[in-house]
Amino acid sequence: MANLVSLVPPRRILIVTDAWRPQINGVVRTLESVGKQLRQRGHQVDYLTPEAFWTVPVPTYPEIRLSLASRRAVFHRMAHARAHHIHIATEGPLGLLARQFCIERGKGFSTSFHTRFAEYVSARLPVPEEWSYGYLRWFHEPAGNTLVPTPSLRDDLAARGFPHLQLWGRGVDMERFKPGRSATFQHFRGPRLLYVGRVAAEKNIEAFLSLEIAGTKIVVGDGPDRARLEKLYPDAIFCGYLHGSALVEAYQGADVLVFPSRTDTFGNVITEALACGIPVAGFPVTGPRDVLTDKRAGVVDENLESAVRQALLLKREDASAHAQSFTWAASARQFLDGLVPATARLPHLATAI
């Protein structure tokens, strides 16, 4: 099974994404990791990203920048790529122009659903979720396949009228994220409860910070809500972003990863924590309930405090063992299976534009 991707003739694959470095998030990590796997198997993988164009920061979220690419520039780059497969990963400005290119040129393409954009918008603006989901449905409808990371998200989107959904799971870098114990937080009172991710409204971090559990709450990450939360929860430790070995040691120095988000589509930090031997606690929603299928590795419960207390009783070796089922090699195989030939006939062409 491990060599199935290599049995496929080498392909030229173009991935179009509005999310890219220097952003730090699961979308960027996933696209880079899968691209690396496919290149190792002989495929040519190119990315069309905001790096090639002028960008502007998103209001209230300056770390995310949107491209100001012109139609002419994007169309030229896509035509020059001569890709066998075009994958549009995001629904932003670049994704829209790439979608338009494919429709106007009659090119088959695939898309992926990474982010609950509708919930994120409604958390910041008085925009009904139904409006945003209407846009997302319109965006993905002409794609040959729309790749989603979990079965529960697939079921949710299918109920909302999204067609041709296909699973594309995620992996974790086992060589980087390894079991172990570090002294990173040893001077803090235990148990040491860890959150890793963006510090933003849609992440529901206050559900974590307001837990009445003795010990120390540690936040690794940054974002627009950090200053407000630091004032509200002065006993919590805010570390900012950590990278490389510092991030691994942060996981290894914790007793439980608390994942309070109700809007993530997967949660790459869950598998990273598990790989480091850290049990996880979260709500029974898309992401945690799909990943934490082994009750020895983590706990999902509508009572987050109860989930954390139960997770503290789990064994670290069981958490790391469960992580072994999430590999980037398997993710790359699913991604390749979900691609659509650029020569394929577009569905719903008459209503796509």
Helices and strands as residue ranges (DSSP letters): G 5-7, E 12-16, H 26-40, E 44-48, G 50-52, E 55-58, E 61-67, H 71-81, E 85-88, H 93-105, E 110-112, H 117-124, H 129-140, E 145-148, H 151-159, E 165-167, E 192-196, G 201-203, H 206-209, E 216-220, H 226-232, E 237-240, H 244-252, E 256-259, H 268-275, E 280-282, H 288-291, E 298-300, H 304-311, H 316-323, H 328-338, H 349-352
